[in-house]
Amino acid sequence: MKLECKIEELKNGISKAERVIGKNLTLPILNSILLSTGKNSLILRATNLSIGVEIEIPAKVAQEGVIAISGSVLNNIFSNFSQNEDVLLEGIDGNLLITTKKSKIKLKGQPHDDFPTIPKVSGVDFEIESKKLIDGIKSVYYSSLISDIKPEISSVFIYTKDDNLVFVSTDSFRLAEKKIKTKNLPDIIGILIPFKNVSEILRIFGEFTGVLKLCFNKNAISFSSNNIYLTSRVIDGIFPDYHQIIPKEATSTVVVLKQDLLNALKISNIFSDKFNQVNLAVKPKEKIFELSSTNNDIGENKTYLDATITGENVELGFNYKYFLDCFQSITTDSISIKFSGATRPIVISAVSDSSFTYLIMPMNK
């Protein structure tokens, strides 16, 4: 192997590929990034068997070749290169020689014959603007269960309905749903993408502004742009029928400015207990919307908010962290909070925007 490419492009590619790698003691080759040559490009490949990525970088190829190098070592080296100039890569006797104007580095290569292939997914395919896909995932993924105990909810669930691509996630204590209007979609009954892989999809395509091609089958899904191909396994399971837990009618409704509520929650957080509990009281006749919290070691707090209030009195407790999470998904200035009693979920949405729905279960204590 012998080629030249831009340091900045290689640096970005290595950074993306290295994050996919997991520390694997049983298969050390998975700790590597595979470097290989294309016609006029350098191709980086990385995988942990659950997710894999292939990144193509423009290069002047003088000699074809392939070599596997520790991903963490490569990333550490290139993250400290600040100059945007050409870098020369040469494979010599199984090692990689990296040459710039100011550096000459020799890295020990690893046997690459056992490096797994990045599978090309075949099945149902469609195209979508990257911004829409990323917006959909970002709006809900934080509600996923982080643990692998229940894989079907340690995921983002994606399906189609009425010209919408619908994204949903839940950890059984809260649930987020985002609908993205998109035409010419195939019929998607449901795709479950593992939570751990979703974060990498966001990181790799988060700044991409073009069109992504998606292809999926019962085992895997792929995302591809001009120079990046990413594939993820999908979870074989059934997402809960969440529609039945969304209250059909509200007994009380509060409309409040998002910033006012955010400030009040941050204050309440200071006084919340070890369960992160904040108490909420709605008293329409008295025009009171109150947040309160108590910490035996610090003190107590009550905050009254200006709001439009209708319906019946209701008091309940909730985990303030769950409430704070949903603010990143709401772009309007005002928030609607609907109640259906002290034991039913709170339903939060943006005023004049029905594309996002968020449920929080009240706390029992």
C-alpha positions, 0 to 999 in steps of 0.5 A: 500500500502506498497513497497520499490523502488530506490529513483533515479528511483522514482524521475525520474518517478515523474519528468516526470509524474508531467510535464504532469499535468496542474493546473485544478480548475474544476477537482482537481484530475487531479493535482495529480499523481496516485500511484498504485502497480503492481506485482513487480512494482510501477505504476505512472499515470498522465493526463490532459485529452489531454495527459496521461502517465503511468510509471512503476518502479521496486519495492518490493511490500509487500502490494497492494494499490492505492493512489493519491497525489499532483504531485507538492508536490511529485515532490518538495519533491523528487527533493530535495532527493540527495541520491540514496537509497531505499525509503519506501512508505506506504499508511496509512488511506488515507495518504502516508508515505515516509521513507528514512534513513534521512527523514520521511514525511507524505503526505495527500492523495486525493480521487482517485476514480475519477482519469480518466483511461489512455486509451489504444489506439487501431488501426494502429501500427508500431515500430520506433527507438526512435532516429528517431522519436525524431529527426523528431519532434525536427527538426520541432516542433518549427515552430508550431503555439503556439496559439490554435486559429488554432489547425490544425497548432498548431501541428506537422503533420506526414504522410508517403511518399516513405519509409519516415516518414514526419514531418511538422509544420508551423505557416503560417510565416515559415514552417519546413519539415523533412523526416526520412527514415524508412522501413515497415511503414503503410500508414499514411495519416496524424496525427496531434499531438497538439504542447503542447503535442509534447513538453512532448513527447520530454521530456519524450522520449528524452533520450530513445535510444530503439525502440518505439511502436506507435499506432494511430486512428482518436482520439488518438496516443500512444507511448510505451517503456518497462516501459513508456506508453504515449497517446495523443489526435490528432487534428481533422482537415486538415493540409494545402497543403503546397507543393504548396507554396514551390517554384519549381525553384530558381532565386538566390542561396547562399551557405554559411558556417553555422557558418559564417551566425549564427555569422552574424545573432547574430550581426544583432540581436543587431541592429534589430528593434522591429519587429526583422527585418534583411535585406538581399541583394544578388548581384551575379555580385558583389559577395556580400551577405550582412546582415544589420539591423537598430535600431534608438536607437542603430545604424546600422550594415552591415555584408558581408559574403563569399559565393557562389552566383548565379542568380539574385539580390534580397533584402528582410527583414525577422524575424531573430528569424525564421532563427536562429530556423532552425540551430538546424535542420541542421547538415552540415557545409554549408547551401543553401539559395534559393530565388524566388523573393522578395515576395516568401518564402526563402528556406533553406536546408543543403548542401548535405542533402535533408531530411530537408527543411525550408521556411521563408516568407519575411517581407512586411515592 
